[in-house]
Amino acid sequence: MTTAEIRELEASAAEASQLLGALANERRLLILCHIAGEEMSVGEIQSLLGIGQSALSQHLAVLREQGLVATRRVSQTIYYRLASPEAQRIIETLADIYCPPAGKAGRKGKRT
């Protein structure tokens, strides 16, 4: 590998590490799973996760800082959507592995 290739690989590894760090938190991963398919309001996300607004706001702030989500405001309501194509691909891959199609029991990725 050339020095330039090594630097590029290091930069890519740093980006991937940041993304995976954001996804490593179970609550943030669940937020991204919920909004991967559709835009949702803060209230809808809070209802699905069953966590307090303060905790949710902190998780959403991390996701915004990482550029993983985008927002849209309508009057008093803020809507979130997945904004990162890289995160979208990872969420889809995780869903393929861990979220079986309706009617099938078990997890594909579960080892027995």
N, C-alpha and C positions, 0 to 999 in steps of 0.2 A: 504494500500500500504506500502511496505517496503521502507526503506530509499534508497536502491539501485534502486528500481523501480521509485521512485520520481526523483532521479538524472538522470536516463535514460530518463524519460519523459521531464525533463527540458532541457536536451541536444537536444532531438528531437524537442522540441518547438523552441529552439534557431535556429536550422538548418532550420526549416520550416519558421520561421520569416525572416531569411536572404533571402531565396528563394522568398518568397512572396514580400519582399521589392524590390527586383530586378524586379519582374514582375509588381509591382504597377505603374511603369512609362509606360505611353501609348506607347511611342516610342520603349522602350525596349521590351515591349510585342509584338508589331508589328514585330520587328526584329525577335524575336523567332518564331512567327507564320509563317513568310516567310521562315525561314530556317529549320523549323520542318520537312518539307517534302523533302527538297533537299538542297544540298550545294550551296551557292551563293557567288559571288565575292562582294567585298565592293562596286564596281560601280553598280552592279545589285541592291543591297540593297538600296543604295543611290537613285537610279532612282525610285524605288518603293515607298520609303518614302517621297521623295521630300524635303529632308533636306540637309543642308550643310555638307561638309566632316568633318569639325571640330566637329560639334555636333554629327555626326554619330560615329566618332572615340571615343568620350567621352563615348557614350552609349556602344559601343563595348568593351571598356576598362573595364567598370563596369561588363559586362557579362563575360568577360575573368577572371577577378579577382574572381568572384563568382564561376568559374568553370562550367558555363552554356554553353559555346561555346568552340569549338576547331578550330584551324586554320590549313590551308595548303597553302604553298606558291608555286606558279608556276611562275618562272621568277619574274616579277614585280607585279603579281597579287596575292592577298591574298583571299583565300576562307574560308568562315565560315560555320560551321555546328553545330547543336545542340548536346551537349556532355553530357547532364544530363538526365538520365532516369526519374528522378523525374519531371524535367521541361517538358519533353516530355509528361508524363502522364497528367500533369496539362494543357498543351496546347491542348491536344486531348480532354480533358473534356470541356474546355472552347469553343473549336470549336463545340463540340456536342451541347452545350447550345446556343451559340450566332451566329453560322454560319450555316444557314439553307442550306440544299442540294440545288443544282442548280434547279431553276424552282419553288422554294417555297418562298413565300413572308413572311416577318416578322421574328422575332427572337423567338426561343423556350423559352428563359429565360425571355422575356419581359412580364411584368405583365400589365394587362389592368384593 
